[in-house]
Amino acid sequence: MKVTKQKPKLTPQREAVFQVIQERDDHPTANDIFAAARRRLPGISYATVYNSLRYLKDAGLVYEINFGDSASRYDRETERHDHAICNDCGKLVDFDLPDAAKLMQAAARKSHFKPQSVHLTLRGRCPDCCGSQD
């Protein structure tokens, strides 16, 4: 049974940032979110967007995806799931691997770590990039 969290009362700025993420399925960066939020609230600052993103992430309302050196991306889906990212165009898509728990147990045995979560990231070429360069 999926438990839905009660959304806290948000300031207009946080609500604008939250709505931008909720309306998109492309995992936007902070720059993308700032541009879209600015169309809703022309006076919003970049710092306010960053602070809002941190607040929303800490409140469990959005999920931050970090791939090392590249810009963080933000996801409206906060339940455990996995991602595939295209090495050519940067497209990022969600998917769910039902056997992730088995992978986590095997990784825990090999690493001797006590697992808390597992998120698989598949890197490769998306169908658009494969089709356009073959």
LUMRO-610190 format. One line per 3 residues: number of its first residue (from 1); their letters; for each residue x, y, z of N, C-alpha, C, O. Coordinates in Angstrom, 1 decimal. Layout:
! LUMRO-610190
NUM> A> X:Y:Z:X:Y:Z:X:Y:Z:X:Y:Z | ...;
END
This chain:
! LUMRO-610190
1> MKV> 0.8:-1.2:0.0:0.0:0.0:0.0:0.9:1.2:0.0:1.8:1.4:0.9 | 0.7:2.1:-0.9:1.5:3.3:-1.1:0.9:4.4:-0.1:-0.3:4.7:-0.1 | 1.8:5.0:0.7:1.4:6.0:1.6:1.7:7.3:1.0:2.9:7.6:0.6;
4> TKQ> 0.7:8.2:0.9:1.0:9.5:0.4:1.3:10.5:1.5:0.6:10.6:2.5 | 2.3:11.3:1.3:2.7:12.3:2.3:1.8:13.5:2.1:1.4:13.9:1.0 | 1.6:14.1:3.3:0.8:15.4:3.3:1.8:16.5:2.8:2.9:16.6:3.4;
7> KPK> 1.4:17.2:1.8:2.3:18.3:1.3:2.2:19.5:2.3:1.1:19.9:2.6 | 3.3:20.0:2.8:3.3:21.1:3.7:2.8:22.4:2.9:2.9:22.4:1.7 | 2.4:23.3:3.7:2.0:24.6:3.1:3.3:25.3:2.5:4.3:25.4:3.3;
10> LTP> 3.3:25.6:1.3:4.5:26.2:0.6:4.3:27.7:0.4:3.2:28.2:0.1 | 5.4:28.4:0.4:5.5:29.8:0.0:5.2:29.8:-1.5:5.3:28.8:-2.2 | 4.8:31.0:-2.0:4.5:31.1:-3.4:5.7:30.7:-4.3:5.6:30.1:-5.3;
13> QRE> 6.9:31.0:-3.8:8.1:30.7:-4.6:8.4:29.1:-4.6:8.6:28.6:-5.6 | 8.2:28.5:-3.4:8.4:27.1:-3.3:7.3:26.4:-4.1:7.6:25.3:-4.7 | 6.1:26.9:-4.1:5.0:26.3:-4.8:5.3:26.4:-6.3:5.0:25.4:-7.1;
16> AVF> 5.8:27.5:-6.8:6.2:27.7:-8.2:7.2:26.6:-8.6:7.1:26.0:-9.7 | 8.3:26.5:-7.8:9.3:25.5:-8.1:8.8:24.1:-8.1:9.0:23.3:-9.0 | 8.0:23.8:-7.1:7.3:22.5:-7.0:6.5:22.2:-8.2:6.6:21.1:-8.8;
19> QVI> 5.6:23.1:-8.6:4.8:22.9:-9.8:5.5:22.7:-11.1:5.2:21.9:-11.9 | 6.6:23.4:-11.2:7.5:23.2:-12.4:7.9:21.8:-12.5:7.8:21.2:-13.5 | 8.4:21.2:-11.4:8.9:19.9:-11.4:7.7:18.9:-11.6:7.9:17.9:-12.3;
22> QER> 6.6:19.1:-11.0:5.5:18.2:-11.1:4.9:18.1:-12.5:4.4:17.1:-12.9 | 5.0:19.2:-13.2:4.5:19.3:-14.6:5.4:18.7:-15.6:5.0:18.6:-16.8 | 6.6:18.4:-15.3:7.6:17.9:-16.2:7.9:16.5:-16.0:7.9:16.0:-14.8;
25> DDH> 8.3:15.8:-17.0:8.7:14.4:-16.9:10.1:14.2:-17.4:10.6:13.1:-17.6 | 10.9:15.3:-17.6:12.2:15.2:-18.2:13.3:15.4:-17.2:14.5:15.6:-17.7 | 13.1:15.4:-15.9:14.1:15.6:-14.9:15.0:16.8:-15.1:16.1:16.8:-15.5;
28> PTA> 14.4:18.0:-14.9:15.0:19.3:-15.2:16.2:19.6:-14.2:16.2:19.1:-13.1 | 17.1:20.4:-14.7:18.2:20.9:-13.9:17.7:22.1:-13.1:16.6:22.6:-13.4 | 18.5:22.6:-12.2:18.1:23.9:-11.5:18.0:25.0:-12.5:17.1:25.9:-12.3;
31> NDI> 18.8:25.1:-13.5:18.7:26.1:-14.5:17.4:26.0:-15.3:16.7:27.1:-15.5 | 17.0:24.8:-15.6:15.7:24.6:-16.3:14.5:25.1:-15.4:13.6:25.7:-15.8 | 14.6:24.7:-14.1:13.6:25.0:-13.2:13.5:26.5:-13.0:12.4:27.1:-12.9;
34> FAA> 14.7:27.2:-12.9:14.7:28.6:-12.7:14.0:29.3:-13.9:13.2:30.2:-13.6 | 14.4:28.9:-15.1:13.8:29.6:-16.3:12.2:29.4:-16.3:11.5:30.4:-16.6 | 11.8:28.2:-15.9:10.3:28.0:-15.9:9.6:28.7:-14.8:8.5:29.3:-14.9;
37> ARR> 10.3:28.7:-13.6:9.7:29.4:-12.4:9.7:30.9:-12.6:8.7:31.6:-12.2 | 10.6:31.4:-13.4:10.7:32.9:-13.6:9.5:33.3:-14.5:9.1:34.4:-14.4 | 9.1:32.4:-15.4:7.9:32.7:-16.2:6.6:32.8:-15.3:5.7:33.6:-15.7;
40> RLP> 6.6:32.1:-14.2:5.5:32.1:-13.3:5.6:33.3:-12.3:4.6:34.0:-12.1 | 6.8:33.5:-11.8:7.1:34.6:-10.8:8.3:35.3:-11.3:9.4:35.0:-11.0 | 8.1:36.4:-12.1:9.3:37.1:-12.7:10.3:37.6:-11.7:11.5:37.8:-12.1;
43> GIS> 10.0:37.8:-10.5:10.9:38.3:-9.5:11.7:37.3:-8.8:12.5:37.6:-7.9 | 11.5:36.0:-9.1:12.1:34.9:-8.3:13.6:34.9:-8.7:14.0:35.1:-9.8 | 14.5:34.7:-7.7:15.9:34.7:-7.9:16.4:33.3:-8.0:15.8:32.3:-7.6;
46> YAT> 17.6:33.2:-8.5:18.3:31.9:-8.6:18.5:31.3:-7.2:18.3:30.1:-7.0 | 18.9:32.1:-6.3:19.1:31.6:-4.9:17.9:31.1:-4.3:17.9:30.1:-3.6 | 16.7:31.7:-4.6:15.5:31.3:-4.0:15.1:29.9:-4.7:14.6:29.1:-4.0;
49> VYN> 15.4:29.7:-5.9:15.1:28.4:-6.6:16.0:27.4:-5.9:15.4:26.3:-5.6 | 17.3:27.6:-5.7:18.1:26.6:-5.1:17.7:26.3:-3.7:17.6:25.2:-3.3 | 17.3:27.4:-2.9:16.8:27.1:-1.5:15.5:26.4:-1.5:15.3:25.5:-0.7;
52> SLR> 14.7:26.7:-2.5:13.4:25.9:-2.6:13.6:24.5:-3.0:12.9:23.6:-2.4 | 14.6:24.2:-3.9:14.9:22.8:-4.2:15.4:22.1:-3.0:15.0:20.9:-2.8 | 16.3:22.7:-2.2:16.8:22.0:-1.0:15.6:21.7:-0.1:15.6:20.6:0.5;
55> YLK> 14.7:22.7:0.1:13.6:22.5:1.0:12.7:21.4:0.5:12.3:20.5:1.3 | 12.4:21.4:-0.7:11.5:20.4:-1.3:12.1:19.0:-1.2:11.4:18.0:-1.0 | 13.4:18.9:-1.5:14.1:17.6:-1.4:14.1:17.1:0.1:13.8:16.0:0.3;
58> DAG> 14.4:18.0:1.0:14.5:17.6:2.4:13.1:17.2:2.9:13.0:16.4:3.8 | 12.0:17.8:2.4:10.7:17.5:2.8:10.2:16.2:2.1:9.1:15.7:2.4 | 11.0:15.7:1.2:10.6:14.4:0.5:9.6:14.6:-0.6:9.0:13.7:-1.0;
61> LVY> 9.5:15.9:-1.1:8.5:16.2:-2.2:9.1:16.0:-3.6:8.4:15.8:-4.5 | 10.4:16.1:-3.7:11.1:15.9:-4.9:12.4:15.0:-4.6:12.8:15.0:-3.5 | 12.9:14.4:-5.7:14.1:13.6:-5.5:15.2:14.2:-6.4:15.0:14.6:-7.5;
64> EIN> 16.4:14.4:-5.8:17.5:14.9:-6.5:18.4:13.8:-7.0:18.7:12.9:-6.3 | 18.7:13.9:-8.3:19.5:12.9:-8.9:20.8:13.5:-9.2:20.9:14.5:-9.9 | 21.9:12.9:-8.7:23.2:13.5:-8.9:24.1:12.5:-9.6:24.2:11.3:-9.1;
67> FGD> 24.7:12.8:-10.7:25.6:11.9:-11.4:27.0:12.4:-11.4:27.7:12.5:-12.5 | 27.5:12.7:-10.2:28.9:13.1:-10.1:29.1:14.6:-10.5:28.6:15.5:-9.8 | 29.9:14.8:-11.6:30.3:16.1:-11.9:29.2:16.9:-12.7:29.3:18.2:-12.8;
70> SAS> 28.2:16.3:-13.2:27.2:17.0:-14.0:26.2:17.6:-13.1:26.1:17.3:-11.9 | 25.4:18.5:-13.6:24.4:19.2:-12.8:23.3:18.2:-12.3:22.9:17.3:-12.9 | 22.9:18.5:-11.0:21.8:17.7:-10.4:20.6:17.8:-11.3:20.3:18.9:-11.9;
73> RYD> 19.8:16.8:-11.3:18.5:16.8:-12.0:17.5:16.5:-10.9:17.8:15.9:-9.9 | 16.2:17.0:-11.1:15.2:16.8:-10.1:14.0:16.0:-10.7:13.6:16.2:-11.8 | 13.5:15.1:-9.9:12.5:14.2:-10.3:11.3:14.3:-9.4:11.4:14.4:-8.2;
76> RET> 10.1:14.3:-10.0:8.9:14.4:-9.3:8.5:13.1:-8.6:7.7:13.0:-7.6 | 9.1:12.0:-9.1:8.8:10.6:-8.5:9.8:10.4:-7.3:11.0:10.3:-7.5 | 9.2:10.3:-6.1:10.1:10.1:-5.0:10.2:8.7:-4.5:11.0:8.4:-3.6;
79> ERH> 9.3:7.8:-5.0:9.4:6.4:-4.7:10.7:5.8:-5.3:11.1:6.3:-6.3 | 11.2:4.7:-4.7:12.4:4.1:-5.3:12.2:3.6:-6.7:11.2:3.0:-7.1 | 13.1:4.0:-7.6:13.1:3.6:-9.0:14.5:3.8:-9.6:15.4:4.4:-8.9;
82> DHA> 14.6:3.4:-10.8:15.9:3.4:-11.4:15.9:4.4:-12.6:14.9:4.9:-13.0 | 17.1:4.7:-13.2:17.2:5.6:-14.3:18.1:5.1:-15.4:19.0:4.3:-15.1 | 17.8:5.5:-16.6:18.7:5.3:-17.7:19.0:6.6:-18.3:18.2:7.5:-18.4;
85> ICN> 20.3:6.8:-18.6:20.8:8.1:-19.1:21.5:7.9:-20.4:22.4:7.0:-20.5 | 21.2:8.7:-21.4:21.9:8.7:-22.7:23.2:9.4:-22.6:23.3:10.6:-22.3 | 24.3:8.7:-23.0:25.6:9.3:-23.1:25.7:10.4:-24.2:26.6:11.2:-24.1;
88> DCG> 24.9:10.3:-25.2:25.0:11.3:-26.3:24.2:12.5:-26.1:24.7:13.6:-26.1 | 22.9:12.4:-25.8:22.0:13.6:-25.6:21.7:14.0:-24.2:21.1:15.0:-24.0 | 22.0:13.1:-23.2:21.7:13.4:-21.8:20.3:13.1:-21.4:19.9:13.3:-20.3;
91> KLV> 19.4:12.5:-22.3:18.1:12.1:-21.9:18.1:11.2:-20.7:18.9:10.3:-20.7 | 17.2:11.4:-19.8:17.1:10.7:-18.6:15.7:10.1:-18.4:14.7:10.9:-18.5 | 15.6:8.8:-18.3:14.2:8.2:-18.2:14.2:7.3:-16.9:15.2:6.8:-16.5;
94> DFD> 13.0:7.2:-16.4:12.7:6.4:-15.2:12.4:5.0:-15.7:11.8:4.8:-16.7 | 12.7:4.0:-14.9:12.2:2.6:-15.0:12.3:1.9:-13.7:13.0:2.4:-12.8 | 11.6:0.8:-13.5:11.6:0.1:-12.3:12.1:-1.3:-12.6:11.6:-2.0:-13.4;
97> LPD> 13.2:-1.7:-11.9:13.7:-3.0:-12.0:13.2:-3.9:-10.8:13.7:-3.7:-9.7 | 12.3:-4.8:-11.0:11.7:-5.5:-9.9:12.7:-6.3:-9.1:12.5:-6.5:-7.9 | 13.8:-6.7:-9.7:14.8:-7.5:-9.0:15.9:-6.7:-8.3:16.9:-7.2:-7.9;
100> AAK> 15.6:-5.4:-8.1:16.6:-4.5:-7.5:17.0:-5.0:-6.1:18.1:-4.9:-5.6 | 16.0:-5.5:-5.3:16.3:-6.0:-4.0:17.3:-7.2:-4.0:18.1:-7.2:-3.1 | 17.2:-8.0:-5.0:18.2:-9.1:-5.1:19.5:-8.6:-5.4:20.5:-9.1:-4.9;
103> LMQ> 19.6:-7.6:-6.3:20.9:-6.9:-6.6:21.5:-6.3:-5.3:22.7:-6.4:-5.1 | 20.7:-5.6:-4.5:21.1:-5.0:-3.3:21.7:-6.0:-2.4:22.7:-5.8:-1.7 | 21.0:-7.1:-2.2:21.5:-8.2:-1.3:22.8:-8.7:-1.8:23.7:-9.0:-1.0;
106> AAA> 23.0:-8.9:-3.1:24.2:-9.5:-3.6:25.3:-8.4:-3.4:26.5:-8.8:-3.1 | 25.1:-7.2:-3.7:26.1:-6.1:-3.5:26.5:-6.0:-2.0:27.6:-5.8:-1.7 | 25.5:-6.2:-1.1:25.8:-6.1:0.3:26.7:-7.2:0.7:27.7:-7.0:1.5;
109> RKS> 26.5:-8.4:0.2:27.4:-9.6:0.5:28.8:-9.3:0.0:29.7:-9.6:0.7 | 28.9:-8.8:-1.2:30.2:-8.6:-1.8:31.0:-7.5:-1.2:32.2:-7.6:-1.0 | 30.3:-6.4:-0.8:30.9:-5.2:-0.2:31.0:-5.2:1.3:31.8:-4.4:1.8;
112> HFK> 30.2:-6.0:1.9:30.1:-6.1:3.4:29.5:-4.8:3.9:29.7:-4.5:5.1 | 28.8:-4.1:3.1:28.1:-2.9:3.6:26.7:-3.3:4.0:26.2:-4.3:3.6 | 26.1:-2.5:4.9:24.7:-2.7:5.3:23.9:-1.8:4.4:24.0:-0.6:4.5;
115> PQS> 23.1:-2.4:3.5:22.4:-1.6:2.5:21.3:-0.8:3.1:20.6:-1.2:4.1 | 21.1:0.4:2.6:20.0:1.3:2.9:19.2:1.6:1.7:18.0:1.8:1.9 | 19.8:1.6:0.5:19.0:1.8:-0.7:19.8:1.4:-1.9:21.1:1.3:-1.8;
118> VHL> 19.2:1.2:-3.0:19.9:0.9:-4.2:19.2:1.6:-5.3:17.9:1.6:-5.4 | 19.9:2.3:-6.2:19.4:3.0:-7.4:20.3:2.6:-8.5:21.5:2.9:-8.5 | 19.7:1.9:-9.5:20.5:1.5:-10.7:20.5:2.6:-11.7:19.4:3.2:-12.0;
121> TLR> 21.6:2.9:-12.3:21.7:3.9:-13.4:22.3:3.2:-14.5:23.5:2.7:-14.5 | 21.5:3.1:-15.6:22.0:2.4:-16.8:22.4:3.6:-17.7:21.7:4.5:-18.0 | 23.7:3.5:-18.2:24.2:4.5:-19.1:24.4:3.8:-20.5:24.8:2.7:-20.6;
124> GRC> 24.0:4.6:-21.5:24.1:4.0:-22.9:23.6:5.0:-23.9:23.7:6.3:-23.6 | 23.0:4.5:-25.0:22.4:5.4:-26.0:21.0:5.2:-26.1:20.5:4.0:-26.1 | 20.2:6.3:-26.1:18.7:6.2:-26.1:18.3:5.7:-27.6:19.1:5.8:-28.5;
127> PDC> 17.1:5.3:-27.7:16.6:4.9:-29.0:16.7:6.0:-30.1:17.0:5.7:-31.3 | 16.5:7.3:-29.7:16.6:8.4:-30.7:18.0:8.5:-31.2:18.3:8.7:-32.4 | 19.0:8.4:-30.3:20.4:8.6:-30.7:20.9:7.3:-31.5:21.7:7.5:-32.4;
130> CGS> 20.4:6.2:-31.1:20.8:4.9:-31.8:20.3:5.0:-33.3:21.0:4.6:-34.2 | 19.0:5.4:-33.4:18.4:5.4:-34.7:18.9:6.5:-35.6:19.0:6.4:-36.8 | 19.4:7.6:-35.0:19.8:8.8:-35.8:21.2:8.7:-36.3:21.6:9.5:-37.1;
133> QD> 22.0:7.7:-35.7:23.4:7.7:-36.1:23.8:6.3:-36.6:25.0:6.0:-36.7 | 22.9:5.5:-36.9:23.2:4.2:-37.5:23.3:4.2:-39.0:23.6:3.2:-39.6;
END
